[in-house]
Amino acid sequence: MAESDVTGLAISTRGLFVDRATVRYPGTEASARPAVDGASLAVEEREVAALLGPSGCGKSTLLRAIAGLEPLAEGRIAWAGDDLAGVAPHRRGFGLMFQDGQLFGHRTVGANVAYGLEAQRMPKPERAVRVAELLELVGLPGAERRRVTELSGGERQRIALARSLAPRPRLLLLDEPLSALDRELRTRLAEDLARLLRETGTTAILVTHDPEEAEAIAGRVVRMRDGRVLAEESAA
Amino acid sequence: MEHGDRLVSRSTRRAGRAVGTGRAWGIAAWTAAAAIPLAFLAVFFLLPVLSLIATGFTTDGRFDASGIPAVLGEPRTWSVVGQTLAQAALGTLLSLVLGVPAAFVLYRLRYRGRAALRGLMTVPFVLPTVVVGVAFESVFGEGGPLAALGLDRTLLVVVLALAFFNVTVVARTVGGFWSQLDPRPEQAARMLGAGPGRVFWTVTLPQIAPALASAASLVFLFCATSFGIVLILGGRSLSNVETEIYRLTVQFLDLRSAAVLSLLQFALVAAVLVVSARLRRRREQTVSLRPTAERIRRAHAPAIAVVAATVLLLHLLPMIALLVGSLRGRTAGADGAAEWTLQNYTNLFVPPADSPIDGSVADALATSLGIAALAATIALLLGGLVALVASRRPRSRVLARGIEWFDGAIMLPLGVSAVTLGFGLLLTMNRPLGIGLDLRTSTVLIPIAQALVALPIVVRALLPVLRGIDPRQRDAAAVLGAGPLRVLGTIDLPLLGRSAGLAAGFALAASLGEFGATSFLVRPDTQTLPVVIAQLIGRQGSDSYGTALAGAVVLGAITAGIMLLAERWRSDTAAEW
């Protein structure tokens, strides 16, 4: 069931649909330009899309709005045709990977990866299997008992990715996941990330300011500027 | 992820409904978490303080402000106020002069054992006022090593004892800021030809001035509301407002004059708070921050010498004199030399025949420990709730402002003197809220008063840790599927637990040593250790004096032990105190 829309975008019953979303930060004047200014976007299931734009263009804010961490001033966000307004972040079934990982310093690597599974009340033995599986997947097998503080920058982001993937999110949001790393590591992890998303069949939106990274990971690149989504172009 | 469309849409809709009820529960829970500490404060703090004010303005239930000019017209009132201001000003000045080198050596220099030294320097701050008062008395009083100077019962000794506590306050407040200060402006000044002294006066001092100012106002407040020190070391001629309120209430039963003096004390405290708020606003200047520590150089020798002298003469000498005094018998023989004995410690358990107190000192210690444990529990529970509520960052501007007010309201007991609090509780709690239940006949008011005194300290120890949590940590937990309750349990509570040890230590130490409020609330059959020590110390030459010294050693050792244990538990994240 696809209904037509003024913007010309069809509201898909599958995947994510963002319709003229506007986000204002609290404390800013109503007359000031909002961080996200009527942005529209559609992402099909199993698709990996990149949101590309200069810093401050509102791409991270849009990502946080999709996650439910920023309220919409106007517009709507829907998944599989259902409006997500009023659905709390923890009930959306989305994952979000932060630029700096945001690993929980008071938990071990294994306990970090298991966090989302605990929230799903997965039984302990199953949880251990799933954690081991993901650590294997991100190339850090057997790291369960290591402390988060002793990880290198690249290892941290691998664990953050494993943690985000563990609860099998229906949509994975990646907020500049590689930009805190040095260039060489970035190139290598970008390849790994692209492969992992492909292999797990994860629907994902990647936010980045690096065109090369966007091309390497995403099947489709969407550009953003001044809080708006610009015309789309297809990647090879 | 083989979700059929229908399955997903149904589960999302169910989730939507659950959010509605979940949010209602959340609002109810946060409201309760804020309301419980506020209600406690309203009944046991605001009500007593307000009724105290009312007492100053009424006679036999009718409005009558004539008591105010009567009290203000007495010369004694103004000599007491003058004495309070003089003690506070001199105490603050000495604390600053000794505290700035201590801040430098403890926070700006790098050497082995610095962490241990910082931990030790918290001990003077938490030692009970009674213990410190008795210790200075054992230095300058009859039979003490410096008795020959004839300084007993002089302003100088009171000021020294006030500095004993507050040097560490200055060192902590200023040092924490100083350790974050970018050293490059100083280096630039050096390269322009300024010597170390000139660099300090022209570059460093202006940069740390705001921290210095806020430390000074805090110390002034502590000195102006000091009770135990002045009661023990001051005598009648050196009375400050606090001890005068106590004297008027307990000796002369002149509640009205005491209430008017309490009003004066309010005005004084309020004035200090206003000035300090002004200064704190000016503190928000732009200084570049960059944590550094220097190696020790020869140029640091004067600062190190001042700190060594402070620790040895101001802190250690009274403690050693106290310990030695507690191990000596009553002055005997023509040569005046007393012999070594454990008699004073035996007297703690078996009171001598002429003992002025009911029961033994050991009984009082047991009572103190029980009451302090209860008070610390209350303070930790309420303080935990307060810290959780005050660390929220709601989107709504009204709520955010509300939380600021909430945080400020909880700090009120810090500004009101303990004597005022104890006096107020004594006045109102015969019929709390009109309920015919006389709380004064039970001892329950003591832990409540002590919890009120400890609450601001507990909150200041817990809050920075919770405020230090990156809000995106909670976001990360939420997008992993954790509901608000699970986020609280897995992100906030583990960190709260880590600083709980330090908060518990502060709460226990503050409660154990609490003297100002407690001295109004004790009953002959339930005395706390500080109150008993203060009673015994007044009897020089008798067995009671030696027993007081021994009791002070025990109380000081327990408090210091608790604090050092708590310091070892503290997390890496620095508390504000």
Interface residues (C-beta under 8 A of the other chain):
Chain A: T13 R14 P26 G27 R64 A67 G68 L69 P71 W79 A80 G81 D82 L84 G86 V87 A88 P89 H90 R91 R92 G93 F94 G95 L96 F98 Q102 F104 H106 Y115 G116 A119 Q120 R163 S164 P167 R168 R170 L173 G201
Chain B: M1 H3 D5 V8 S9 T12 R13 A15 G16 A18 V19 G20 G22 R395 S396 R397 D470 R472 Q473 D475 A476 A477 A478 V479 L480 G481 A482 G483 R486 V487 T490 I491 P494 L495 R498
